[in-house]
Amino acid sequence: MDARSMPIWLGVIGVVITVAAMAGIDASAALAAAVSDQQTAWRAPMQFGLRASFLLISVGAIWRLRSMISTQWKWAVGAALTILVCGVALELTDVRSLGASDSLEWRLFRLGAMAAYAVPMLALLAAGEQKEGQALATNRLAIILLRLEPFLFAVGASTLATILLAAAFINKELAWLAPIGADTTVAACAAAAIRARSRHDALAFAGWLLVCASMTIGLLMGAYAFDGPLPAPSFIGDYNALPRILLRDVHVILLALGIVGIAVAVTRKPPKA
């Protein structure tokens, strides 16, 4: 293992530990058919653990970036770094004015804070992946996605967290614009999956597919999670109901596992000069 891969591996270990803890808590809650106050109290530390792990992976991805990248990827990397720095600054923000910890504003803030780490990290990992010597796509949609991939990552990284945080602090109805960032991120991750498949990197391909699946679940949940535009399905209950909590955690666990696959795949390649 080279030194430039160490932050990525530390981040991967952190993600694995956090996901294992989350899965254990979910399993115990499912067996008891209820979520205890103690289990709820562990959510905030686990979210912080994921953010810290994502930051480590981002640092490792930056360290491994080639010194010369295309202009398009420079835009994606610049957007990712800007939002990532803002995400770190958010950790020092006093957000008690948002109200109760289960209020809509707090939920938007927590999601926006996580997006400020996760999406930039995905853009940085994609920027550091191998792009030479890949088979050309023949499907027209795939060709368009591959050409737009850096732009899509730049838009996703810069808009998703920004919109969610603006909704938390300014006007909650701004959350209805979140699909702009979410859709572009899903499209960018789909392009990265196509690229991974073209170079026969099964681990990265599976990782990007899991991220796409997680983001798609997030998009579906977003249709009702922030007071509309659709009502929440009756079978998942209110925000603190067990089915709804388990669905949110499935979304997070799929994302985390996908990131682990992508990050490990990146470390298998030698660092760029």
Secondary structure as the mmCIF struct_conf table of DSSP 4:
data_model
#
loop_
_struct_conf.conf_type_id
_struct_conf.id
_struct_conf.beg_label_comp_id
_struct_conf.beg_label_asym_id
_struct_conf.beg_label_seq_id
_struct_conf.end_label_comp_id
_struct_conf.end_label_asym_id
_struct_conf.end_label_seq_id
HELX_RH_3T_P HELX_RH_3T_P1 ALA A 3 SER A 5
HELX_RH_AL_P HELX_RH_AL_P1 MET A 6 ALA A 32
TURN_TY1_P TURN_TY1_P1 ALA A 33 ALA A 33
BEND BEND1 ALA A 34 ALA A 34
HELX_RH_AL_P HELX_RH_AL_P2 ASP A 37 ALA A 41
TURN_TY1_P TURN_TY1_P2 TRP A 42 TRP A 42
HELX_RH_AL_P HELX_RH_AL_P3 ARG A 43 TRP A 63
TURN_TY1_P TURN_TY1_P3 ARG A 64 ARG A 64
BEND BEND2 LEU A 65 LEU A 65
BEND BEND3 SER A 67 SER A 67
HELX_RH_AL_P HELX_RH_AL_P4 THR A 71 LEU A 90
TURN_TY1_P TURN_TY1_P4 GLU A 91 LEU A 92
HELX_RH_3T_P HELX_RH_3T_P2 ARG A 96 LEU A 98
BEND BEND4 ALA A 100 ALA A 100
TURN_TY1_P TURN_TY1_P5 SER A 101 ASP A 102
BEND BEND5 SER A 103 SER A 103
HELX_RH_AL_P HELX_RH_AL_P5 LEU A 104 ALA A 127
TURN_TY1_P TURN_TY1_P6 GLY A 128 GLY A 128
BEND BEND6 GLU A 129 GLU A 129
TURN_TY1_P TURN_TY1_P7 GLU A 132 GLY A 133
HELX_LH_PP_P HELX_LH_PP_P1 GLN A 134 ALA A 137
BEND BEND7 ASN A 139 ASN A 139
HELX_RH_AL_P HELX_RH_AL_P6 ARG A 140 PHE A 169
TURN_TY1_P TURN_TY1_P8 ILE A 170 ILE A 170
HELX_RH_3T_P HELX_RH_3T_P3 LYS A 172 LEU A 177
HELX_RH_AL_P HELX_RH_AL_P7 ALA A 178 SER A 198
TURN_TY1_P TURN_TY1_P9 ARG A 199 HIS A 200
HELX_RH_AL_P HELX_RH_AL_P8 ALA A 202 ALA A 225
TURN_TY1_P TURN_TY1_P10 PHE A 226 PHE A 226
BEND BEND8 ASP A 227 ASP A 227
BEND BEND9 PRO A 229 LEU A 230
HELX_LH_PP_P HELX_LH_PP_P2 PRO A 231 PRO A 233
HELX_RH_3T_P HELX_RH_3T_P4 SER A 234 ILE A 236
BEND BEND10 ASP A 238 ASP A 238
TURN_TY1_P TURN_TY1_P11 TYR A 239 ASN A 240
BEND BEND11 ALA A 241 ALA A 241
HELX_RH_AL_P HELX_RH_AL_P9 LEU A 242 THR A 267
TURN_TY1_P TURN_TY1_P12 ARG A 268 ARG A 268
BEND BEND12 LYS A 269 LYS A 269
HELX_LH_PP_P HELX_LH_PP_P3 PRO A 270 LYS A 272
#
